[in-house]
């Protein structure tokens, strides 16, 4: 297993918790859908600026080579920001993040198992199932009052 990849994944988790908190604060100030829109615009401008300074490694001209369903990620991004802003505002950062992580892991295991979206199939094992059950039990402990 690539340690650098795992460190990058952990950093993204840290950034997601911070982003959710910031987006929730923005949502309280301007509204849920308005915050979602602002976050997407700021992200698009930031991504565009990084491309303009030459940090991209691919080519936007290859957009036609991607399967149509890969563009649904943009729609999912809007839904994710909206739902995270709403969940954190109602449940708190730790509770919402716990539910988010559990949902991500379960969905990731299903995607891996079936090899959806071109990812390599990864068999489901007893240990993986036990890990998910333990994670769910931990989530239940974190979420119980």
C-alpha positions in Angstrom: 0.0 0.0 0.0 1.3 3.4 -0.9 1.8 5.4 2.3 1.9 8.8 0.4 -1.5 8.0 -1.1 -2.9 7.2 2.4 -1.4 10.4 3.8 -3.0 12.4 1.0 -6.3 10.7 1.7 -6.0 11.6 5.4 -5.3 15.2 4.5 -8.3 15.3 2.2 -10.4 14.1 5.2 -9.0 16.9 7.4 -9.8 19.4 4.6 -13.3 18.0 4.2 -14.1 18.5 7.9 -12.8 22.0 7.7 -14.6 22.7 4.4 -17.8 21.4 5.8 -17.5 23.7 8.8 -16.7 26.7 6.7 -19.5 26.0 4.3 -21.9 25.6 7.1 -20.9 29.0 8.5 -21.4 30.5 5.0 -24.8 28.8 4.8 -25.9 30.4 8.0 -24.9 33.8 6.6 -26.3 33.5 3.1 -28.6 30.4 2.9 -28.0 26.8 2.0 -28.4 26.9 -1.8 -26.7 30.3 -1.9 -23.7 28.9 0.0 -23.6 25.9 -2.4 -23.5 28.2 -5.4 -20.8 30.4 -3.9 -18.6 27.3 -3.0 -18.9 25.9 -6.5 -18.1 29.3 -8.1 -15.0 29.8 -5.9 -13.9 26.2 -6.6 -14.4 26.7 -10.4 -12.4 30.0 -10.3 -9.7 28.4 -8.2 -9.4 25.4 -10.5 -9.4 27.6 -13.6 -6.6 29.7 -12.1 -4.5 26.6 -11.4 -5.0 25.5 -15.0 -4.1 29.0 -16.3 -0.7 28.9 -14.5 0.1 25.6 -16.0 -0.5 23.2 -13.2 -2.7 20.9 -15.2 -1.3 17.6 -16.4 -3.9 16.7 -18.9 -5.8 18.4 -21.7 -9.3 19.9 -21.5 -9.5 19.1 -25.2 -9.9 15.4 -24.2 -13.3 16.0 -22.6 -15.0 14.0 -25.3 -13.1 10.9 -24.4 -14.6 10.6 -21.0 -17.8 8.5 -20.6 -20.9 10.6 -20.3 -21.6 9.5 -16.7 -18.3 10.9 -15.4 -19.7 14.4 -15.8 -22.3 13.6 -13.2 -19.6 14.3 -10.6 -20.4 18.0 -11.0 -24.0 17.4 -10.1 -22.9 15.2 -7.2 -20.6 18.0 -6.0 -23.5 20.4 -5.8 -25.6 17.8 -3.9 -22.7 17.0 -1.6 -22.0 20.6 -0.6 -25.7 21.3 -0.1 -26.2 18.2 2.1 -23.0 18.6 4.1 -23.9 22.3 4.8 -27.4 21.2 5.9 -26.2 18.2 8.0 -23.5 20.1 9.9 -25.9 22.9 10.7 -28.3 20.4 12.2 -26.2 17.6 13.6 -22.8 19.3 14.3 -19.4 18.7 12.6 -18.4 15.5 14.4 -21.8 13.8 14.0 -22.2 14.8 10.4 -18.7 13.8 9.5 -19.1 10.4 11.2 -22.2 9.7 9.2 -20.4 11.0 6.0 -17.4 8.7 6.5 -19.6 5.6 7.2 -21.6 6.3 4.1 -18.4 6.8 2.1 -16.8 3.5 3.3 -19.9 1.4 2.6 -20.4 2.9 -0.8 -16.7 2.6 -1.6 -16.8 -1.1 -0.7 -19.7 -1.6 -3.1 -18.0 0.3 -5.9 -14.8 -1.7 -5.3 -16.7 -5.0 -5.3 -18.5 -4.4 -8.5 -15.7 -2.5 -10.2 -18.0 0.3 -11.2 -16.8 3.4 -13.1 -13.7 1.6 -14.4 -12.1 0.9 -11.0 -10.4 -2.4 -10.4 -12.6 -5.0 -8.8 -11.7 -5.6 -5.2 -13.2 -8.7 -3.6 -15.2 -8.3 -0.4 -13.8 -10.3 2.5 -14.9 -11.3 5.9 -12.3 -8.9 7.4 -13.6 -6.0 5.3 -17.1 -6.8 6.4 -16.0 -7.0 10.0 -14.2 -3.7 9.7 -17.3 -2.0 8.3 -19.4 -3.5 11.1 -16.9 -2.2 13.7 -16.8 1.2 12.0 -20.6 1.3 12.1 -20.5 0.3 15.8 -18.0 3.1 16.5 -20.3 5.5 14.6 -23.2 4.4 16.7 -21.2 5.1 19.8 -20.1 8.5 18.5 -23.7 9.4 17.5 -25.5 8.2 20.6 -26.1 10.8 23.2 
